[in-house]
Amino acid sequence: MNKAILIFVLLLLSGCVPHGGRPIVYEPEKIDSVFPFYVDGNPVSAVVTDNSIFQSSLDHTFLANRNHMRLWISYTNFSKIPVLFDPMESFTLTQKYLKTDEEIIHKPVFPSTIQNLVSKQKQATMIANAFIGIAEAASTAPTTFYSSTGVRVIANDLNEKLDTVDKNNADRAKNIVDTYDYYMKSINSILIKKNTVFPSQSVSGFVYFEVNGLRNGQYFSRDYNYTLQSKFSDIDLPIQFNPVEGY
C-alpha cells in the first residue's frame, strides 16, 4: 500500500507548472457542505453525508497535446444498498473565463477515448516515470560524502532510500484526516468507469474533461476557474475550484 500512496501523491503533483513560475493548483471553495483540505500542497474537497464520503481533486494536464482538466474522485458507500456509479452521467464541469465571465460546460471524455489517446503501456510508463523520476531526484541519488582525509566517496544506497520514501509517505498519509484513508485504500485504476458500489465499498479514479482557451484559443491555467456539478446517489451539489499559486 505504501507505493500506491506515493503514486497517488506523485500523480497529483504532475499538474501544469507555468514556465519560470509557481504551479497553479485548483483550491475548492469552502461552503457548508464542502470541506477543503490539502495533501502535500494539493487541494482536495471532501463532502460527507449520512450515507457516503465523496472526495475530489482537480488539476490541469496535457494529453496528446490537448488541454485537459483531470478530476480525481473517490466515493465510499455507507448506505445499506448498492449504488450504481456512472461518471459519464454524474459529472459536468463548467469552465469560466475570469476576465469576461464567459462560461462553457464540458461533459466527461469517454474512458475509451482517453485509452485511445494514451495506450495502456504509456499509462504504465507515466506512473513508473513519475515514481522513479521524482523519487530518485528527491531521495535516491547516490550519497556523496568526504572522508576525514578528503577522499570523495559515493554510496549507492538506492534500496534503503526507496524504503525511506515509502515509509515517510505512508506515515504522513496516516496523519491527515480519517476520510483520507478511505480514498487511499480505494485506489484501483487510473480511469474510472461505471461501477456498482456495494455497501461499505469504495471506488476511485480519474475522469477527464477536454478544455480549450475561450479567447483566441490560448489557454493559461490562472485565467479560469471550474465548477464541478456532481449528481449521484445522495450527492447533488456544485463544487467550485479556483486557481491559486501552489508551491
URVEN-V281247 format. One record per backbone hydrogen bond with DSSP energy under -1.0 kcal/mol. NH is the residue of the N-H (numbers start at 1). CO is the residue of the C=O. Records with the same first field share a line. If there is no record, write none. Layout:
NH = CO ; CO
This chain:
5 = 1
6 = 2
7 = 3
8 = 4
9 = 5
10 = 6
11 = 7
12 = 8
13 = 9
14 = 11
21 = 18
24 = 16
25 = 244
27 = 242
29 = 240
34 = 31
35 = 46
37 = 44
39 = 42
42 = 39
44 = 37
45 = 56
46 = 35
47 = 54
49 = 52
53 = 76
54 = 47
55 = 74
56 = 45
57 = 72
59 = 70
61 = 68
63 = 66
66 = 63
68 = 61
69 = 209
70 = 59
71 = 207
72 = 57
73 = 205
74 = 55
75 = 203
76 = 53
77 = 201
78 = 51
83 = 197
85 = 195
89 = 86
90 = 86
91 = 87
92 = 229
93 = 106
94 = 227
95 = 104
96 = 225
97 = 102
98 = 223
100 = 97
101 = 97
104 = 95
106 = 93
109 = 208
114 = 110
115 = 111
116 = 112
117 = 113
118 = 114
123 = 119
124 = 120
125 = 121
126 = 122
127 = 123
128 = 124
129 = 125
130 = 126
131 = 127
132 = 128
133 = 129
134 = 130
135 = 131
136 = 132
137 = 133
138 = 134
139 = 135
140 = 135
143 = 155
145 = 153
147 = 151
150 = 147
153 = 145
155 = 143
157 = 155
161 = 157
162 = 158
163 = 159
164 = 160
165 = 161
166 = 162
167 = 163
168 = 164
169 = 165
170 = 166
171 = 167
172 = 168
173 = 169
174 = 170
175 = 172
176 = 173
180 = 177
183 = 179
184 = 180
185 = 181
187 = 184
192 = 206
195 = 85
197 = 83
200 = 77
201 = 198
203 = 75
205 = 73
206 = 190
207 = 71
209 = 69
211 = 67
218 = 215
223 = 220
224 = 221
225 = 96
226 = 241
227 = 94
228 = 239
229 = 92
230 = 237
231 = 90
232 = 235
235 = 232
237 = 230
239 = 228
241 = 226
242 = 27
244 = 25
246 = 23
